[in-house]
Structure formats: structure tokens, C-alpha cells
Amino acid sequence: MFDLYAILPQLLDATWQTLYIVILSMIFGGFGGLVIGLTLYLTRPGNLYDNPVVFTILNVIVNVVRPVPFILLLVLLQPLARSVMGVGIGNPPVIFAISIAAIFGISRLVEQNLVTVSPGVIEAARAVGASRFRIVWSVIVPEGLGPLILGYTYAFVALVDMSAVAGWIGGGGLGTYAVQTGWRQLDYGVMVAAVVVIIIIVQLAQFLGNWIAKSVLRR
């Protein structure tokens, strides 16, 4: 019979490891994605920092890396993670791989959300003599903040999915716990408990993201 009390310590430890992996990856990937996405948007043809060379190079890199299935990217990046972080297995290389995947996924989300900013407000800022730098941080980013928050919420949920395969290179978390303790030992109660916790994390993240985005859009 399924005994939740007996598995609770392991379940809590796996939950903590999942949150640790996802939050750190979100910080690194979110920042890198914002920088690349903003650069893609600003260097688009006809935009504030129009630069076809930079835009084309970044666009090609994002298009090449983004479609690679994460399980393959996790394996391909293992040697690089070992050379950068000193270890090739465990949570650090998992965070490294998820961060890289997140950078290119989030960068496209950032670019696509900023494209929806009305050209009219940018022209109005130009008309009053605002500098390009000021237009970016006082007009474009605030105007696109609501959709950006929803985009980052979507990315967070995707990162939770990615963390589920951390066990392939010795990482921990709920996915590893469900496979090693639940699936391999035929303990379906553990698998169900791990899935329920993942669903709860995703639901809470989605609720929080929706609430923040709605608050920003109502300003």
C-alpha cells in the first residue's frame, strides 16, 4: 500500500533539487535570453540599432540551437560542461545545459514579444528627442513587460520539463526520483507523487506569472 509518510523525506529532497536546478537555470538562461532577444529585436532591419550582420548571425545561431531536442543537447554539452565547470555529471552540468537551452528559447520569446510593441509609441518618443538608449529602457521594455512576463512563465514551465531528464547525466530532482525509485522499482505510488508535485509547481508558477502580468498590464 502506498505510504506517503515513508517517502516524504525523499520526495521533499527531490522537490528541492528540482527547484534548485530550475531557478538557477532560469536566472542564467533568463538573463542571457533577455540580452540576445533584445539584441535580435533592436538590430532587426529598420529598427533602432539596425545591423544586418549582427541580426543575421544571432538569428542563425538561435535557429540552429533552439530545435535541438533537449535530451541530445544535454549529452552534446556534457564535454563543454566538464571543461567549464570541472564536472560532467550531477546537478551543475544539468544547470549548465538547461541554461544554454533556455538562453536560445527565451531569446526568441523576448524578440517576438517586443515585436508586438506599437511602432507609434517608439516614433512618439523619437519625436520628442529621446535617445535610442532611453527609448529602449523607458518605452520598449515597459510596453512589452506584460507579454514578457507571460513568456518567462512559459519558459519556467518548459525548464521544469527539461529538469525531468536530469538523471541521464547523474542529476537529481523529481524526474530522477520518479524513474529510479518509482519506475525501476515498480513503485507507482512514488511516480504518481512525483508527477503530482511537478503539476503543483507548474500550476503555482503559472498562477504567479499570470497574476504579475495582469497587474503590470492594468497599470
DAJO-V874386 format. One record per pair of residues at least 6 apart in sequence whose C-alpha atoms are under 7 Angstrom apart, sorted by sequence separation. I is the first residue (numbers start at 1). J is the second residue. If there is no record, write none. Layout:
I:J
I:J
//
This chain:
42:48
43:49
44:50
45:51
81:87
82:88
87:93
166:172
181:187
182:188
42:49
43:50
44:51
45:52
81:88
42:50
43:51
44:52
182:190
183:191
43:52
79:88
167:176
181:190
182:191
78:88
125:135
164:174
165:175
166:176
43:54
44:55
164:175
165:176
43:55
81:93
163:175
164:176
178:190
122:135
178:191
40:55
78:93
81:96
178:194
122:139
40:58
77:97
174:194
74:97
117:140
117:143
117:144
114:144
113:144
113:147
66:101
113:148
66:104
110:148
65:104
66:105
62:104
109:151
157:202
106:155
153:205
153:206
153:209
150:209
149:209
150:210
98:159
150:213
98:162
149:213
146:213
33:102
21:91
25:95
29:99
33:103
37:107
41:111
146:216
24:95
28:99
29:100
32:103
33:104
36:107
37:108
40:111
146:217
30:102
38:110
94:166
25:98
26:99
29:102
30:103
33:106
34:107
37:110
38:111
41:114
21:95
25:99
29:103
33:107
37:111
41:115
30:106
34:110
94:171
90:169
89:169
90:170
91:171
89:170
90:171
91:172
89:171
48:132
70:162
26:156
22:159
22:160
22:163
18:163
17:172
18:173
17:173
18:174
14:172
15:173
14:173
15:174
14:174
14:177
2:189
//
